[in-house]
Amino acid sequence: MRPVRTAGWTVVALLLMALAVPWFMWRDATVAFGLPVWLWWHIGWMVLASIVFAVFARTDWGLGVEEVH
C-alpha cells in the first residue's frame, strides 16, 4: 500500500507545481472584486496547497523517507 500512497502523493505534488503559475492568464487584465483574476488564482492555489500539505502532514508524514517496520 505504501508504494501506491507514495505515487498518489507524487501525482498530487506534480499537479500543484503545474498549477502554481497560471501561464494561461498572462496578459489577461480581467479584474474581479478589485483584484486581477491571476491574483485570485494565486490566492486560491495557496489555500489549496495549504490544505493538501496539512492532510499530508497528518496522514503520511515521512512517507518515502522512514523505513517500514
Stockholm file with secondary structure:
# STOCKHOLM 1.0

chainA/1-69         MRPVRTAGWTVVALLLMALAVPWFMWRDATVAFGLPVWLWWHIGWMVLASIVFAVFARTDWGLGVEEVH
#=GR chainA/1-69 SS CHHHHHHHHHHHHHHHHHHSSCGGGTTCCCEETTEEHHHHHHHHHHHHHHHHHHHHHHHCTTTTTSCCC
#=GC SS_cons        CHHHHHHHHHHHHHHHHHHSSCGGGTTCCCEETTEEHHHHHHHHHHHHHHHHHHHHHHHCTTTTTSCCC
//
